[in-house]
């Protein structure tokens, strides 16, 4: 299959996003960071910066700003800018890639949001949702991403999460989007492993990566050939998730299966209550963020849910 990502198919011009070289984000585990809040309810940027360094020191391949886990819908424009600025500084210091969430179900507004990311050189890709609520046809989704990819200064990683968007896309449609110049990957959160999952991973466009987005299914997706994962659960036991990705890449099936089962149990505990409430509860219990606070309409996780995640983490710490 011949790749034509370097030029626009219709005009034969070099697209704006070529300035980022249309590079596929690094293999491995990328962290969609939470937004910690202090006792006054403000964004705790010092805690965010410390978490970012911790994740990279534990082997994370890169960071993701302004994802669902960041409670992005509750952040003001100024807070979003501060989060991106903080994480861009960390990535610059550490030589790590940064993805940033941008876009919604309005194509024109999404185009503007992506344009703004062009001013942040550390951002190597934009994590961009399939249009939600509107529920366009699959052809409409392809047209949406065709417009965005042609005008974005950064490559796109499509965020396919049907149980949030209400829009299930076929493997053929994802391949059509993945073949667009300027689209370099998909965060695949399809709610499980289906025939469409196997179909997609069996034949991918050139220079197009699949990142597991459902934490409980990262191990089987890696076994099927996924490039890596964008995993909220990897705030906890970061090194073990990195080890899991490495084991599958190295063909160490026995180690990968064991880790996959154990980390699947941790992911189930993390998502026992709405994300990121359990993660924040654990990080606060560990003294890594100043509060476990979330913003309405989320409520803090019940103590029992946090305790169960802590119990599973203790077992992973003792694993050889």
N, C-alpha and C positions, 0 to 999 in steps of 0.2 A: 504493500500500500504506500503510495507516494504522499509525503507530507507537503502541504502548500501553506504552512502557517506564516511564512515570511511575507506574503503579499495578500492583498485583498483580491478575492476571486473575481469580483465584478469589474474593478477599475485598474487592477494590476499595480496599485500603489502600495507602498509600505504603510501598514496601519500604525496609528499612534502608539499602540501598546508594544511595538517592537523595541521601544527604548528600554523595556525591562527584559528583553531577549526572549520573551514568551517561555521562560524556563519553567519546567515542571517543579513544583515545590519539593523540597528534599524528602526522600523516603524516611519513614519512621513515624514517631508519635509527635503530633503538634498539640499544644495546650491552648484550648479556648478559655482564657483566664476569666475568673470571677471578677466582680467589682467589689472590693471590700469597703465597708462603711465604718466610720468612727462613731463614737457615742452621741454625737450631735446629728448623725445621719448624713454627714458629708462624705464624699469619696476619700478614702484613706490612701493617698497616692504613695506614701512611703511603704505601706504594707504591700501594695500592688507591685511596686518596684522590687521589693525583697522576694516576693513570690516568684516573679519573673526570673530573677537570678537563680533562685532555688531550682526551678523547673529545668532551666538550661544546664545547670551544674549536674543535675541528675540524668542528663542525656537526652532531653527533649530535642527534637529536630528543629523546632521553631515554635513561635507563639502566634496566637490568634487574638486580635482585639475586637471587641464589640460583637461577639457572637451571642447566641441565646443565653448561654451560661453567664454572660456579663450583665444580665437584666437590662439589656440595651434599650428596651422599650420604655424604661423608667428614667433614663438618663437625659439630662438637658444637653443642648448643643455644646455648651461650654464644658460640661463634664466629659462628653465624648471626645472633644478635642484634647482635654487634659489626659485622658486615658491613652489615646493614640500617641501623644507626645511623649508620655512616660515610657510606654513600651517600645517606641521607636528608639529612644535613647538607649534603653537596655540592649536592644538588638544591634544597634550601632556599636556599642561597647564590646559586645560579645561576638560580633560577626555572624549573627543569626538572622534568619529570615522572619519577616512579620507578614501575616495575612490580616486583613481587616474586613469586618462585615460592612457591607454597603448595599443599599437597594431595597426596594419594596415591591408592591404590586402596581406601581405607576411607572411606566417605562421612562417618561420624561424626567421625573424626580430621581429615579435611579441613575439615569445618565448624569445628572448634576452631582449626585453623591459620589459617583465614581470619578468624575472630573476633579473633585476636591482631593481625592487620594493621590493624584498625580503630584501634589506638592510635598509628599512625604516619601523621600527616596528609599527608606527602609522597607516600605510596603511592596512586597514582591507579587502579591495577588490579592484580589478582592473576593471575599466569600459572599456570594450573591444568591439570594433566595429565588426559587421558582415562585412566580406570582401567586399570592395567597388570596383567599376569599373571593376574588373575582372569578376564579376558575375558568380561564380561557381554554380554548381547544389546544390540543398538542401542537397544532400548526401555529397557533397564537403564541405559545410558549417559545417555540423555535424563533418566531419573528421577534419576540421580545429580546431574546439573547443575541440574535443577529444584530439588532440595533445597538445594544449595549456594547458588544464586543468590537464593533466597528468604530466606536467612538471613545472607548475607555483608554486612559493612559496606562492602566495596569491590566495584566491578564486576569481572567475570571476563573474562579473555582465555583461551580454551580452547587448550590445547597438544595439537595433533593430530599425533602422530608414530608412525605404525603400525609402523615397523620397530623401535621400542623398546617399544611397548605391546602389540603383537600384535593390535591391534584396528583394522581398517579401517572407516571410517565413510563412508556414502554422502553425496552432496551433499544429498539431502533431509534426512538426519539432522542434518548440520551446520547446515542452514537452520533446522530445528526448534529446535536448541539456540540458534542465533543469534537467534531470535525471542523467547527468554525475557527477561523484564524482568531487568536486571542483568547480562546477557551482552553485551559490547561488541565482541568480536572473537575471532579465532582466529590462533594461530601455526600456519601450515600447512606441515608438513614431511612431505609425502606421498611423498617419494623420487623425484619427477619431475613431469612435466606429463602428465596423463591426461585422458580424456574427462570424468571426474568433476571434475577441476580446472576445465576449461572450463565445465562445467555450473554449478558453484558460483559462479564469478565472473560468469557471465552473468545471475544473478538472486540478489541478496543481500537479506537482510532489511534494513529500515530501521535506521540507526544501528549498523551491524555492519561491522567492518573486517577485511580479510584481510591478515595480515603474512606475508611469505615467511619460512620457517624453514629451508629447505634452501639454503645459501648459493650453491651452484652454479647454482641455478635462480631466483635473485632477479630477473635481468633479464627473462626471459620472463614471470614472474609480474607484474612491474611493467607490462610491455607489455599484459598481459591485464586490468589494472585494479586490481592489489593496492594497498593503502593504503601499504605500506612494507615494511620487513624487520626482523626481530630476528636479527642476524647476528654470529656469533662471529668470522668472518673480518674484520669491520670494526674489530677491534682494530688491524689493520694497514691502512695506506692508508685511514684513516677518511674523509678528505676525498674520496677517489675514489668510495667507496660513496655518500657524500652527493651527489656530483656525478651519479652514475648515476641516483639517484632523482629528482633535479632535472631531468635531461635527459628522462626519460620523462614527467614531469609537464608539462614545457614543450613536448612534442611534437618535441624535437630527436632524431629517430630515428637519424640517422647517427652522432651523438655517442654516443647511448645504446647502439647496437649495438657500436661499437668498444670502449667501456668495458666493456660486458657480457661480451664475449669475453675481454678481458684479465683482468677480475676473476674470471671463471669459472675461468681457469687458476690464479689465485692461490688461490681457494677449494679447488680440487682438491688443490693442494699442501698447504694447511693441514690438510685432512682425509685426507692420505695415511697418517697415523697417528692413533690415537684422540685425539679432541678432549678437552682443549685442549693436548695436549703440544707440538705444533709452534708454536702461538701463544706458549706460555710460552718455548719455546726462542728464538724470534725476539725477543721482548720482553727477555729476559735478554741476548741478544747486543747489543741496542741500549742496554743499560744502564738500562732502564726498570723492571725488577723485580730484587730482590736475588739470586734463584736461579731456575732453570728447574724446580724441584722440583714433582712431583705426588705424590699419595698413592696407595698401593696400593689396588686392584689395577692402577692405571695405572703405566706406566714412562716415563721421559723419552724424548722423540723422538730418533731417531738423528741424528747430526750432518749426514748427507747430506740428510735431509728438511728440516732447518732451513736448510741452505745453499741448497736449491732455492727455498724461500719467500723468502729474502733476495734471491736473484737476480731473481726476478719482481718483488719490491718495488722494486728498483733501476730496473727498466725502467719501472715505473709512475711513479716519481719524475721520470724524464726526459720523460714524456709531456706534450705541450703542452696 
